Amino acid sequence: ALQRGMMARFAAALCVLLSVTAVSAASPRVASNGAVHSDFDAVQDDGMTETHVPGDSFAKAKWRDVELTSSFSTRKSWQPPQFLVEGTYVRLRGWFAADLDVPPGSEVFRLPPDAKPGRTETWKVEMKGTERSLFVGTDGVAKLVDEMKATNWITLTGLGFNSAFAGGGGGSAAAAEAAGEGKEDL
């Protein structure tokens, strides 16, 4: 009886192994559409994926400072708020604090034309039990979603989005032109 039970388990394990092998061989997981999604086999490329191709400005991209409005500042020991345009993808980093109580809808900073998002992007961070959020509109203006108390702070590190030049927006060349870069800088 013991031997028959072991044979049954072995047969079941062999069936599972053969099934997995057959499924894997029938549908290899190859990202052929370039889409940045968690399930790239099922989701079609939406044309809004970041572009990094030979000759784009990715290799020459530099972090640029974000100019905060008068209600906000950064501290000497903090990474200053900055953004980086890589082809058609924009990344932000750094920290800022409110210098006084600031109401919702207040402008925090304004991004230049080459860094404007293709759609409104919302950034929400919870730190020390307090949720802080802002959004960056298609005009490049970042505004608070909620009130921000004096001396509260928020990080921008991790915020990233496709610029207005991704997809059908003209690509890396159009982003470089909006930044005032010549074609020889691409």
Rosetta silent file (secondary structure, phi, psi, omega in degrees, C-alpha in Angstrom):
SEQUENCE: ALQRGMMARFAAALCVLLSVTAVSAASPRVASNGAVHSDFDAVQDDGMTETHVPGDSFAKAKWRDVELTSSFSTRKSWQPPQFLVEGTYVRLRGWFAADLDVPPGSEVFRLPPDAKPGRTETWKVEMKGTERSLFVGTDGVAKLVDEMKATNWITLTGLGFNSAFAGGGGGSAAAAEAAGEGKEDL
SCORE:     score description
SCORE:     0.000 S_00000001
   1 L     0.000  -38.985  179.260    0.000    0.000    0.000 S_00000001
   2 H   -63.905  -41.500 -179.236    2.891    2.352    0.815 S_00000001
   3 H   -66.508  -38.946  179.389    4.517    1.646   -2.536 S_00000001
   4 H   -65.283  -37.324  177.987    1.236    2.254   -4.399 S_00000001
   5 H   -65.781  -40.349  178.031    0.794    5.647   -2.618 S_00000001
   6 H   -67.171  -38.208  178.546    4.301    6.740   -3.605 S_00000001
   7 H   -65.177  -38.957  179.376    3.678    5.704   -7.216 S_00000001
   8 H   -65.418  -42.340  177.446    0.444    7.725   -7.269 S_00000001
   9 H   -64.600  -40.809  178.449    2.261   10.825   -5.950 S_00000001
  10 H   -62.354  -44.381  179.605    5.043   10.344   -8.496 S_00000001
  11 H   -63.147  -40.679  179.062    2.495   10.033  -11.328 S_00000001
  12 H   -65.190  -42.982  179.349    0.678   13.187  -10.174 S_00000001
  13 H   -64.330  -39.642  178.556    3.938   15.146   -9.969 S_00000001
  14 H   -63.890  -40.927  177.799    4.944   13.945  -13.449 S_00000001
  15 H   -61.877  -44.263  179.116    1.567   15.075  -14.877 S_00000001
  16 H   -62.540  -45.819 -179.851    1.972   18.537  -13.347 S_00000001
  17 H   -60.915  -44.585  179.051    5.531   18.829  -14.671 S_00000001
  18 H   -65.335  -38.457  178.472    4.487   17.786  -18.188 S_00000001
  19 H   -63.839  -45.918  179.756    1.546   20.232  -18.127 S_00000001
  20 H   -63.583  -42.072  179.528    3.757   23.159  -17.077 S_00000001
  21 H   -63.764  -42.811 -179.566    6.351   22.253  -19.703 S_00000001
  22 H   -64.686  -42.777  179.260    3.702   22.039  -22.452 S_00000001
  23 H   -66.055  -43.256 -179.746    2.168   25.407  -21.498 S_00000001
  24 H   -63.309  -41.059 -179.331    5.578   27.086  -21.270 S_00000001
  25 H   -69.822  -32.377 -177.530    6.659   25.752  -24.662 S_00000001
  26 H   -75.347  -28.893 -176.594    3.373   26.801  -26.291 S_00000001
  27 L  -139.819   81.606  178.584    3.498   30.418  -25.090 S_00000001
  28 L   -65.714  144.869 -179.060    6.956   31.810  -24.354 S_00000001
  29 L   -90.079   89.501  179.551    6.945   35.056  -22.339 S_00000001
  30 L  -118.998  124.953  179.585    8.714   37.417  -24.682 S_00000001
  31 L   -77.907   90.819 -176.385    8.104   41.162  -24.438 S_00000001
  32 L   -94.889  -18.072 -176.449    7.643   41.835  -28.131 S_00000001
  33 L   -96.890   -3.056  177.332    5.476   44.940  -27.978 S_00000001
  34 L    75.096    1.578 -177.463    7.750   47.075  -25.778 S_00000001
  35 L   -71.236  143.449  177.512    4.942   47.880  -23.346 S_00000001
  36 L  -100.110   87.774 -178.676    5.863   48.533  -19.734 S_00000001
  37 L  -139.931  160.609  179.231    3.148   46.555  -17.987 S_00000001
  38 L   -73.353  -25.572  178.637    3.112   43.778  -15.427 S_00000001
  39 L  -124.726   78.280 -172.918    1.442   41.423  -17.910 S_00000001
  40 L   -71.463  -12.827  176.001    3.020   42.289  -21.223 S_00000001
  41 L   -75.605  -30.556 -173.847    1.542   39.233  -22.982 S_00000001
  42 L   -98.096  -22.572 -173.719   -2.020   40.413  -22.405 S_00000001
  43 L  -104.047  124.841  178.134   -1.709   44.214  -22.651 S_00000001
  44 L   -72.399  151.344  176.526   -1.160   45.861  -26.015 S_00000001
  45 L   -60.977  126.790 -177.673    1.401   48.640  -26.333 S_00000001
  46 L   -93.147    4.136  179.963   -0.472   51.875  -25.626 S_00000001
  47 L    75.700    4.500 -177.634    2.078   54.094  -27.358 S_00000001
  48 L  -112.743   18.854  178.597    2.870   55.769  -24.028 S_00000001
  49 L   -80.812  152.678 -179.320    5.939   53.745  -23.096 S_00000001
  50 L   -67.920  150.126 -177.900    9.204   55.528  -22.492 S_00000001
  51 L  -115.583  128.787  173.742   11.627   55.629  -25.393 S_00000001
  52 L  -135.529   99.049 -179.161   15.356   55.018  -25.171 S_00000001
  53 L  -124.505  155.399  177.698   16.879   54.546  -28.591 S_00000001
  54 L   -54.386  130.774  178.914   20.403   55.143  -29.886 S_00000001
  55 L    98.623  -11.982  177.368   20.748   58.839  -30.575 S_00000001
  56 L   -79.417  178.342 -173.429   18.129   60.132  -28.134 S_00000001
  57 L   -83.598    9.297 -177.249   19.099   62.471  -25.317 S_00000001
  58 L   -54.760  -48.068 -175.865   19.089   59.701  -22.677 S_00000001
  59 L   -69.975  -25.186 -176.851   22.863   59.499  -22.377 S_00000001
  60 L  -101.119    1.565 -176.400   23.283   63.283  -22.191 S_00000001
  61 L   -64.363  142.228  179.867   20.362   63.980  -19.847 S_00000001
  62 L  -129.983  146.743  175.362   21.169   66.001  -16.729 S_00000001
  63 L   -68.331  134.618  177.698   19.248   66.634  -13.515 S_00000001
  64 E  -121.201  146.099 -178.699   17.843   70.173  -13.441 S_00000001
  65 E   -70.310  144.298  172.816   16.610   72.083  -10.385 S_00000001
  66 L   -94.117  128.242  178.190   12.912   72.609   -9.773 S_00000001
  67 L   -89.145  113.239 -178.966   12.143   76.185   -8.790 S_00000001
  68 E   -78.831  150.751  174.302    9.738   76.152   -5.838 S_00000001
  69 L   -72.652  172.026 -171.869    7.173   78.910   -5.291 S_00000001
  70 L   -65.383  -15.609  179.983    7.614   81.270   -2.338 S_00000001
  71 L   -83.409   -6.438 -173.996    5.539   79.126    0.079 S_00000001
  72 E  -130.348  155.766  176.071    8.000   76.230   -0.110 S_00000001
  73 E  -154.214  171.677  174.200   11.703   75.623    0.395 S_00000001
  74 L  -115.176  167.234 -179.110   14.236   72.864    0.779 S_00000001
  75 L  -106.005  154.063 -177.378   16.700   72.365    3.609 S_00000001
  76 L   -55.575  -36.190 -175.929   20.510   72.440    3.330 S_00000001
  77 L   -85.398   -3.066 -176.951   20.817   68.769    4.285 S_00000001
  78 L   -96.452  156.229  168.761   18.138   67.583    1.802 S_00000001
  79 L   -68.180  124.347 -179.774   18.410   66.590   -1.828 S_00000001
  80 L   -68.507  152.646  177.779   16.982   69.644   -3.637 S_00000001
  81 L   -62.425  128.140 -179.082   13.932   69.104   -5.841 S_00000001
  82 E  -144.381  163.157  174.221   15.104   68.228   -9.348 S_00000001
  83 E  -134.413  158.393 -179.447   13.852   66.625  -12.558 S_00000001
  84 E  -136.504  128.036  175.460   15.473   64.609  -15.320 S_00000001
  85 E  -102.956  117.836  178.232   14.160   64.193  -18.866 S_00000001
  86 E  -115.483   97.420 -176.240   15.283   60.898  -20.406 S_00000001
  87 L    65.871 -108.922  178.456   13.998   60.766  -23.960 S_00000001
  88 L  -115.009   16.769 -179.674   10.250   61.024  -23.352 S_00000001
  89 E  -115.673  138.443 -177.381   10.285   59.974  -19.684 S_00000001
  90 E  -116.948  133.106  176.466   10.511   62.417  -16.761 S_00000001
  91 E  -122.069  145.339  175.155   11.795   61.557  -13.280 S_00000001
  92 E  -121.468  156.916  175.967   11.756   63.711  -10.155 S_00000001
  93 E  -153.143  169.946  177.130   13.732   63.518   -6.928 S_00000001
  94 L   103.052 -179.186 -174.621   14.407   65.589   -3.826 S_00000001
  95 E  -134.460  152.233  170.083   12.460   67.031   -0.915 S_00000001
  96 E  -147.575  160.102  179.923   10.658   70.238   -0.071 S_00000001
  97 E  -128.904  155.604  173.331    8.798   71.644    2.946 S_00000001
  98 E   -82.392  134.274  178.714    6.001   74.144    3.449 S_00000001
  99 L   -86.392  -15.606  178.285    7.207   77.364    5.075 S_00000001
 100 L  -153.630  173.325  176.597    3.679   78.177    6.269 S_00000001
 101 L   -65.887  126.005 -175.082    0.245   76.536    6.202 S_00000001
 102 E  -119.265  127.463 -177.623   -0.579   76.186    2.498 S_00000001
 103 L   -74.447  160.326  176.702   -4.150   75.557    1.239 S_00000001
 104 L   -59.275  149.389  179.745   -5.094   72.860   -1.288 S_00000001
 105 L    86.245   -4.422 -179.935   -4.676   73.890   -4.927 S_00000001
 106 L   -72.383  140.384  178.433   -1.598   76.021   -4.197 S_00000001
 107 E   -72.600  133.412  179.088    1.119   75.962   -6.825 S_00000001
 108 E  -101.575  -48.456  178.173    4.312   74.229   -5.671 S_00000001
 109 E  -159.696  172.068 -179.288    6.431   74.422   -8.838 S_00000001
 110 E  -132.962  126.450  178.213    6.219   74.611  -12.621 S_00000001
 111 L   -88.157  150.621  178.690    8.012   72.254  -15.034 S_00000001
 112 L   -73.994  169.327 -175.344    9.357   73.484  -18.400 S_00000001
 113 H   -54.074  -36.909 -177.853    7.777   72.411  -21.724 S_00000001
 114 H   -74.087   -9.847 -178.069   10.035   69.379  -22.261 S_00000001
 115 H  -113.566    4.681  179.462    9.032   67.944  -18.859 S_00000001
 116 L   -68.878  137.933  179.635    5.250   68.446  -18.958 S_00000001
 117 E   -72.906  157.366  177.272    3.297   65.207  -18.494 S_00000001
 118 L   -76.588  -15.657  176.543    1.071   63.756  -21.205 S_00000001
 119 L  -151.422  166.851  177.910   -1.776   63.525  -18.663 S_00000001
 120 L   -64.549  128.840 -179.269   -2.382   64.770  -15.123 S_00000001
 121 E  -113.017  127.378  179.127   -0.109   62.841  -12.764 S_00000001
 122 E  -104.524  137.011 -179.967   -0.964   62.467   -9.068 S_00000001
 123 E  -122.959  121.617 -177.882    1.737   61.808   -6.466 S_00000001
 124 E  -127.661  127.737 -179.224    0.701   60.553   -3.044 S_00000001
 125 E  -131.389  136.947  173.210    3.115   59.799   -0.208 S_00000001
 126 E  -113.326  123.016  178.980    2.378   58.766    3.373 S_00000001
 127 E  -135.408  130.929  178.844    5.069   59.579    5.902 S_00000001
 128 L    53.316   38.897  176.031    4.813   59.381    9.669 S_00000001
 129 L    79.154    3.193  179.673    1.079   58.729    9.427 S_00000001
 130 E  -115.704  126.032  178.045    0.357   61.824    7.342 S_00000001
 131 E   -85.769  133.308  177.942   -0.667   61.549    3.714 S_00000001
 132 E  -128.120  137.249 -178.734    0.710   64.228    1.401 S_00000001
 133 E  -148.766  152.534  174.649   -0.200   64.550   -2.238 S_00000001
 134 E  -145.664  167.176  174.308    0.167   66.793   -5.224 S_00000001
 135 E  -132.484  150.453  175.921   -0.636   66.602   -8.908 S_00000001
 136 E  -113.340  116.762 -179.015    1.225   67.793  -11.982 S_00000001
 137 L   -79.772  170.160  179.196   -1.114   69.007  -14.710 S_00000001
 138 L   -65.321  -11.527  174.966   -0.519   68.813  -18.455 S_00000001
 139 L   -86.669   -1.998  179.216    0.540   72.470  -18.218 S_00000001
 140 L    86.563    1.232 -178.458    3.496   71.377  -16.035 S_00000001
 141 E   -89.207  125.315  176.698    2.150   73.091  -12.901 S_00000001
 142 E   -95.330  129.525 -179.216    2.371   71.048   -9.688 S_00000001
 143 E  -131.632  151.495  176.747   -0.312   71.846   -7.098 S_00000001
 144 E   -70.043  140.774  173.620   -1.174   70.504   -3.656 S_00000001
 145 L   -84.719  -40.881 -178.309   -4.164   68.180   -3.448 S_00000001
 146 L  -121.065  166.901  175.008   -4.604   68.708    0.307 S_00000001
 147 L   -60.084  146.193  176.078   -3.605   71.391    2.793 S_00000001
 148 E  -124.505  118.586 -178.345    0.032   71.234    3.834 S_00000001
 149 L   -72.402  153.757  177.963    0.902   72.434    7.328 S_00000001
 150 L   -54.774  138.590 -179.134    3.986   74.568    7.999 S_00000001
 151 L    71.074   -2.988  170.777    7.180   72.526    8.244 S_00000001
 152 L   -69.317  153.219 -176.744    5.516   69.440    6.724 S_00000001
 153 E  -135.244  165.155  178.720    7.569   67.998    3.920 S_00000001
 154 E  -146.157  145.492  174.941    7.182   65.721    0.927 S_00000001
 155 E   -97.759  146.340  173.838    9.566   63.746   -1.204 S_00000001
 156 L  -102.800   -7.553 -177.036    9.449   63.738   -4.989 S_00000001
 157 L   -62.186  123.551 -178.355   11.803   60.767   -5.252 S_00000001
 158 L   107.566  -18.331  178.503   10.064   58.024   -7.191 S_00000001
 159 L   -74.555  124.215  178.612    7.676   60.263   -9.129 S_00000001
 160 E  -150.084  151.686 -178.316    8.048   59.540  -12.824 S_00000001
 161 E  -162.133  164.251  173.232    5.832   59.818  -15.881 S_00000001
 162 E   -77.321  136.727  177.953    5.697   59.940  -19.658 S_00000001
 163 E   -77.000  173.375  177.934    6.055   63.438  -21.031 S_00000001
 164 L   -63.398  -12.235 -177.734    3.631   64.966  -23.494 S_00000001
 165 L   -91.284   -4.540  177.339    6.090   63.869  -26.204 S_00000001
 166 L   -73.879  164.496  179.147    5.577   60.118  -25.606 S_00000001
 167 L    63.949 -122.292 -179.200    3.314   58.132  -27.894 S_00000001
 168 L   -89.276   15.596 -175.672    2.057   60.402  -30.666 S_00000001
 169 L   -87.736    7.750  176.202    3.622   63.521  -29.147 S_00000001
 170 L   106.927  -12.381  174.781    6.680   63.681  -31.381 S_00000001
 171 H    73.287 -163.548 -174.508    9.124   61.568  -29.368 S_00000001
 172 H   -61.037  -38.326 -178.895   12.607   62.371  -28.137 S_00000001
 173 H   -63.195  -42.918  179.275   13.383   64.815  -30.948 S_00000001
 174 H   -66.996  -37.331  177.602   10.348   66.965  -30.114 S_00000001
 175 H   -64.501  -42.506  179.007   11.233   66.874  -26.386 S_00000001
 176 H   -64.376  -39.585  178.428   14.787   67.983  -27.162 S_00000001
 177 H   -64.871  -40.148  178.604   13.502   70.796  -29.375 S_00000001
 178 H   -65.354  -29.069  178.649   11.158   71.964  -26.597 S_00000001
 179 L   -81.073   -6.258 -179.659   14.155   72.024  -24.236 S_00000001
 180 L    85.821   15.934  179.143   16.000   74.237  -26.705 S_00000001
 181 L   -89.834  141.886  175.661   18.500   71.553  -27.666 S_00000001
 182 L   -79.780  163.931 -179.589   19.727   71.320  -31.233 S_00000001
 183 H   -60.956  -27.816  178.736   19.581   68.080  -33.189 S_00000001
 184 H   -69.401  -14.946  178.764   23.335   67.686  -32.734 S_00000001
 185 H   -87.325  -10.196 -176.673   22.683   67.348  -28.976 S_00000001
 186 L   -67.072    0.000    0.000   20.394   64.348  -29.382 S_00000001
